[in-house]
Amino acid sequence: MARSASTGRSASAARGASTDVLIAGAGPVGLTLAAELRRSGVSCRIVDRLPARLPYAKAVGIQPRTLELFDRMGLVRDVLDAAVPMRGQLTYVNGAEQGRIELVLPPEVPYGFAALPQYETERVLEEFLGRFGTRIERSTELVAFAQDPVGVTSRLRSSSGDQEEEEVRSRFLVGCDGAHSVVRKALGLTFEGGAFPAEYMLADVEVGWGLPPGYGVRSMHRAEDGTIDDLLVCIPLPGEGRYRMSMLVPPELSADRPASGDGVAHGLEGGTAPALADIQKVLDRLAPEPVTASALRWSSVFRISHRLVDRYGEGRVFVAGDAAHIHPPTGAQGMNTGVQDACNLAWKLALAVEGAADPGLLPSYDAERHPVGEEVVGRTVRHAAEGVQADPTDLETLLLREAQLLVGYRESPIVSPLPPGDEAVLRPGDRAPDCGGLTGDIAAYPVRLFDLLRGRGHVLLVYGHHPAGDTPGDLAAAARELTGGRMETCRILPADAPPDEATGIPHHHDSRGEFARQYGVEEGAAFAVRPDGYLGACLRPPTVGQLKEALGRVFAW
């Protein structure tokens, strides 16, 4: 397919579509989707009604799983340079420390928890997207659309100048346009849920307390009847002593505003913005030690709803992020869930644009992501009302779940089930884990598996050679042929295996045995890794026939 690097315009434009994918909304979700599409060579336009990024630290937590996805995309270094570590949480009740939670994950997980203001996340993603020649079209909003069997016709309105309107033809449309999504409403999706009666205020301030850096603070007052009647939550941000604080709003600052026309009251409100003195009053009551707030960067009053669409799309139109699910900010799940929506959808759209997708591929976006949205909404509502103890489990499992490392798609229609009796711990639909200690024949240093996967799309990992399977060379040739050259093969050899250069497949030795442990293999095996970092198939023994069956769930031929 002929493409122009400067415009991102594909051959589909010559067939009547001005772009392959139109994206409404340039927050973290829309930007991630656009970047993944452009990385796959798909043309897109991304529009946003706002004239510039908002300077609000709304979503601040970056989960380890999101960092893994940013690594695969090739922008994690920029994110890490801008972020600060989240090392744990300090909890206080009525001024007494109740202990601390250390955010420590198993050593094989490559990234920890991080904090980064949403405007910085958007800046990094926007700059990354710009490397592909794609820019956000600001002060431009989607006002209407109509789809047909081969595409979508949208009307865009620019708020600059004379309110000029433009008609855009695209192959697909994705609404990443937030809780009040135009795309969701026009598509007729339901958005069932409820709202919390309490209002909160947010503030981005500096404090000079002596608490350890990198720790969040949750300070509560418990009344005589056991209920929590006052609350302060502080999340560290980049900058000395800077935190994003949230607290219950006093009556005089209540937004007292009804829900919008779609029945959704969520996010920042337009009421009276809290002043530094309002923040200080809460700190005087609840701060673990005497402290003075300063350097107020911004503040607002906000409300929380919890809602979920009945389906994530219809035909050629889809929704992602807050357009599909909204919920309490407990555990910093919202933006991260939306980013994973985008990564799940992007590679499927890329194959559909190229005419290489099996008919069941695009419907799998809803099949895979709707259950995730449902689980996240339910869990965050429970945690907001009752605390994390609402889900009794061991601390390691709790942290892995909050890190979004337990998200998987074992029941997905596009992953190949294991044969009956196979009790492998790692199964199709699971996250492809990282491992270290992979050594090549030229570089003198070991690398991680994620280093080998970075920047790639579909990858077949072939471990060793199984006596009952086909040869690695035959598997690699079949992977190329069945996917039209879209699947690369990487070979991992056991530590004591001699170099095998006859196949011409790039290979690394599992010098510390980490790959064998993480992937649960003793004999030869193969793993189909999707562009979003999940396993589409686990082949033990690996045969061309099994590979063809697995790839037939994704690719059209």
N, C-alpha and C positions, 0 to 999 in steps of 0.2 A: 504494500500500500504506500503510495507516494505521499510524503509529508514534508512540510516546510518547517524547519526548526525555528524560524523567526516568528511565525504566526500561530503555530500549532494547528494549522488547518489541514485536515486530511482529505483524501480523495472523495469522502462522502459529501464534501461541500459542493463538488461538481455535480452531484446527483440530486441537488435540491435542498440539502441541509446546510445552513450557514455555520453550524458547529455540531459536533457529535453529541455533546452533553451541555445543557444549560444548568447552572447551579445558582439557586436563589439563596443568598446568605453567605457572608464572608467571615463568619466566626471561625473558631478552631476546627469545627466539623467540616464546614464547606471548604476551608483552605486545605485540610488534609485530603479530602476527596479530590479537589482540583489537582493537588500535587501528585497524588497517586495516578490519576488519569494521565497527566502530562508525562509522568515517568514511564508510563506504558505506551506513549506515543499517540494518545487519544486527544483530539482537540476539544477544548471546552471554553466556555465563557462563565465568569463568576461575577454576579452583580450583588450590590448591597445598597440599601436605601440610605445608609448613613454616609455623611461626607468624609468621615475619618474614623479611625479606631477610637472606641470609648476608653477613657483613662481609668477604668474601674477594675479593681482586683476582684472580680466576681469569682470565677473558678480559679483556684490557686494550687490545688494539689495535682501533681503529676504522678500517676501510679507506675510501678515498675513495668507492668505489661505495656503501657503506652510508650515508655522509653524503649522497650524492645522493638515496638513497631517503628518508632522514629529511627532506631538503629538500622532496621531493614531498609527504610527509605533513604538513609544516608544523611540525616540531619541531626542525629543525637548529640554530636559534639557541640553544635551551636546551642542546643537546649541546655546541656550540662554547664556550659560556660555562663549562661544567664541565670541558672537556678541556684537554690540553696538546699542543702539536705534537710530532710525531716527525720530526726533521730528518734523521736518518741513523743509521749504526751504526759504532762503532769496534771494530776487531778486533785482538786481541793473541794472540800465540803465544809461550809461554815468556818472557813479559814484554816482548817487542818488538812495537811497533805494526806491523801489516801493512797499514796504509792504512785509509781510511774510505769508506763508501758514503753518498753524498748522496741522500736520497729526494726527488728532483726529478722532477716530471711535466711533460708538455707544457703550455704556457700556456693552452690551451683547456680543460683539466680544472679545474673550479671549486674542488675541495677537495684538500687534501693529506692526509698520514697523521696520525693523532691517537692519543693514548693516554688511556684513561678506565677506571677500575676498574669491574668488572662491576656492583657494587652501585650505582654512580652511574648507569650506563646504565639499570639497572632502575628507579632512582628517577625519572629523567627520563621514561621510558616510562610508568611507573605514574601520574605526575602528568598526563601528556598524556591517558591513557586516562580518568582521572577527570573530565576536561572533558566527556566524553560520558555521565557518570552511571554508569559501570561501575567496580566495585571488585573487587579480588582477594578471593576467598573463601578465607581462610587456614585452616590446620589442618584442611584438607578434602582427602581423597584419593579418587581413582577406584579402586574395588576390583573392578569387573566391568562388562561391558556385553554387549549383544546387539543386533544390527542386523537389520532387515527391509527390505522394498522401499521403505518410505516414511520410515524414521527409525531412530533408535538409542535404546535404553533403557539407561541407566547407573545404577549404584549408587554413591553417594557416602557416605563415612564421615567424620564429624567426630571429630577426636581430642580435642576439648574436651568437658567434661561426661561424659555416660554413653555415649560412643561411638555417638551417634545415627546412623542410616543414612537416606538419602533416595534415592528413585527419581526420576530426571530423564529426561524425554523431550526429544530434540533432533532436528533434521533431520540434523545431521552431528556427528561427533566427531573432534577432532584431538589426537593425543598429542605434546605438546611436553615430555614428562616425562623427558628425559635418557637417559643410557646404559643405565639399568636399567628402561627404559620398560615400564610395565604394559600400555599400549596395544599396543606392538609384540609383546610376548609373547602376549597374548590373541588378537591377530590372526593369529598363527602365522607371522610373517615371520621369515626366517632373518637372521642377523647375523654373516656370515662375516668372518674376518680373523685377526689374531694379536695378539701383545703384545710389547713390548720388555722384555728381562730387567732392564734397569737401573731403579732407583728414583731419584727426585729429591726434593729438598726445596725448598719455596717459602717466601719470607719477604718481608714488607712492612716495609721499614726506611728510616731516613734515614742518609745519609753526607755528609761534608763535603769531598769531593774537589774538585779544580780542573778536572775535565773539563767540556767545553762542555755546557750544558743542552740538553735535547731530543734527545740522542743515546743510543741503546742501546749497551750494552757487551757484547761477546762475548770472553771471555778463556779461553784453553785452554792446557793443558800437553801437549806432544807428546813421547812417549817415544822412546827410541833406535830402536825398530822402526817409528816413524812413526805409531803409533796415538795417539789422543787418550785420555788416562787421567785427566784432570781438567778440569772445565768450570764456568764461571761466566757466567750470562747476566743482564743487568740491563736492565729496561725502565723509563723514567722515568714517574712518576705525578704528578698534581697535588700541589703542596706542595713547599717548598724542600728540595732534596736528597733527595726521597723516590723510592724505586725498588721495583719488584717484582723480587726476585732469585730465580733458580732455579739449582740446583747438584746435583751427584751426592750421594747420601745416604751417610754413613758406615755401616758394618755395625751399629754399636750403636743406630742409629736406624731400621733397616729395619723396615718395617711387617710383613714376613714373613707376609702374610695371603693365603690362597688366594682365587681368584676367587669371585664370588658364584654363586648357583645357576644363572644363565644363562650362566656361563662368561666373564663380562666383568669384568676388573679394570681399572678406568679411573677417573682423577680422584683427589680427595683421599681419603686413607686415614685410618683411625682409630688409627694407631699413635702412638708418642711424638712430640709436637710438638717441632721443633728449638728450642733456646734461643738467645738472642742470642750466647752464647759459641760455639755451633756455627757460626753464620753468620760470626762473626769469624774463626774458624780458616780458612775458605775464603777470606775476603778477605785474610788474611795471606799466603796462598799465591798468589792469582791476581789481586788488585786491581792495576790499572795503576800505582797509586801508594799509599804508606802511607795508610791511612784507618781510622777507627773507626766502626763501625755503632752506631746508637742508635735509640731510640723504636720498638722492635719493636711493630707493630700486630697482626700475626698471623703464624703459620707453620704449615706442615703438610708431610707426606710425600705424594707422589703417584706414580701409575703411569700409563703411557701404553699404550693399545691402538689398533689401527687396524681398524675394522670398517665394513661397509656392508650395509644391508638389501637383500634381493633385489628389493623393490618398495616404493614410497612410500605405498601404501595399498591398500585393497580395499573396493569398494562405497562406503559412506558414511563410512568411517573412514580417516584418514590419519595419517602421522607426519611430523615435521619436526625439524630441528636434531639434537641429539645422539641423539635417539631413532632417527634414520635413519642417521647417520654419525658416527663418532668417529675421531680421527687425532691425530698429534703436533701440538703447538701451534706448530710452525715456521711463521713468517710470519703468525701471527695470522689463520688462515683459518676456524677453527671457528665461532665465534659469528657472524661476518659471513656465512658460507655459510648458517647457520640463519636469519638475518634475511631473506636473500634467498629462502629456501624459503617463509617466511611471506608475503612480499610477492607471490610468484608464486601461492600458493594462495588468498590472501584475495580477490582480485578475481574469481577463478573461482567460489569459493563464493558470493560475493555475487550473481552472475548466476544460479547454480543455485537459490539460495534464492528468488529472484524469479521463477523459472520462465522465465528469458530465456536460458538457456545451451543451446548446441548439445550434443547427446549426447556429442560427442567432447571437450568442453572440460575436464571434470574429469579424464579419463584423461591429458590433456596435462600435468598436474602431474608425474606420474611420467616421462613421455616427455621432459620438459624438465629436470627437476631430478636424476633419477638419474644421467645422464651427468656432470653437474657434480659431484655427490658422488663419483663414481668417480674423476674426474680429480683432485679435491682430495686425496682419501685417498692415491692413488698418488703424487702430487707431494710431499706433506708427508712421506710415509714415505721417499722418496728423499732429500729434503733433510735429514731428521733423521739419516739414516745416512751421507750423503756430502757434505752441504753443498749450497748453491744451485748450485755448479759442476756438480752432477749433471745439470743441464739447461742445456747450453751454449747461450747466446743472447746477443744484445746487451743492454746494461744497460737501455735504455729498454723493450724488450719484457719483460724480467724484472720491472721495476717495475710496468708496466701489468698484468701477470698477477697479481703479488702484491696490487695494488690492487683486483683483481677487476673491472677495466674491460674485460677481454677475454672475459668470460663472455657467451655468446650462444646463440641457439636457431635457428640457420639450418635445422636438419633437423627442426624441430618440425612436427607435423601441422597446427597451427593458424595457421601463418604462410604467406602466399602466396608461392610461388617466383617469381623473376623470369623473364620470358620468355627462351627460348633466345637466346644471343648478347648478352644484356645483361651487360656487364662492370663494372657500377657497383661502386665500392669499398664503399659502404654498402648493405647488403642486408637484406631482411626477416629478423627474428630478432636483428639487432644492437641494441646499446644505442643509444638515441636521444641523440646528443651534444648538449652545451650549446654555446651561442655567445653573444657579446655584441653590443653596438652596435645593438640594436633600438629604434627611436624611434617614438613615437606622435604623434598630432596635438595632444594636450593636455599631457601631462607633458613638461617641458623637459629631462629627463635620459634617457639610454639605459638599457635594461634587458636582462637576460639571457633567453634562451629558457626556462630553468628558472623564472624569475620568472612567466612566462606559464602554465607547466604546474602550478605549485604549487597543491595543494589540489584539483586537477581529477582526473577519472577518465579516460575514453576521450576522446582529442583527435584531430581531423583537422587536420593542418597543411597548408595550401594555399599553395604558393609561386607567385606571379605568375599568369600565364594561358598555357596551352599552346594553340597554334592548332589542334591535333588533338584536344584534350580538351574535356570539358564545362565549362560556366562554373562559377566558384566558388560562385555562388548555387545552381546545380543540385546541386553536390556537397554543400554544406552541408545543403540540404533532404533529400537522400537519406540523409545520415548521421543526421539526426534521425529520419527515418521508419523506417529499417532497424533502428535501435537502441532504438526506443521513447523517444526523447529523451535517451538516455544518452551520446551522443557530442556534444561541443562542437566547434566549428570556429574555428580561429585562422588568419588570413591574413597571410602575410609577402610584402611587395612589394619588388621590387628597389629599390636606392637611388635611381635616377633616375625611378622610376615616379610618376605623379601620384596623389594620394589618390583612393581609390575608395570612396565612401560609399554608392553606389547599392545594393550588395548587402546592406548592413546587417550585415556580418560585421566584428567587431573586427579591426583590421589594424595592423601595424607595418612600418616600412621597415627593410630590411637595410642600414643606413647605411654600415657598414664592409665589407659583402660577406662577413661571417663565416658567415652561414647558408648562402649559396651554396657557400662552400668546404667547410664541414663536411659538408653534405648532398650535395655533388657535383652540383649542378644548374646548368644554364645557361638552360634553358627552364622553362616551368611544370611543376610536379610536385605530388604530394600524398603525405603520409605519415601512416599511422594509428599513433598512439602509444598503447600499452597503459597501464593504470594503474601497472604496475610499471616503466615507463620503457623498454620495448623496442618495436621497430618490428614491427607486425603486417603491414604492407604498405607497399610503395614503388611508387607509381603514376606511371609516366612513359610516355605522357601520362596524366593522370588522367581516367578516365571513370566514369560512374555504374555501368556494367556491371562494371568491374574492382572498384570499391568494394563492390558487392553480393557479388561472389564472395569477396572477402577477409573481409567481415564475416560471411558465411554460415558460415565456419569457427568462429566464436565465438558468434554470437547465433542463437537459435531464432526462427523466424517462420513 
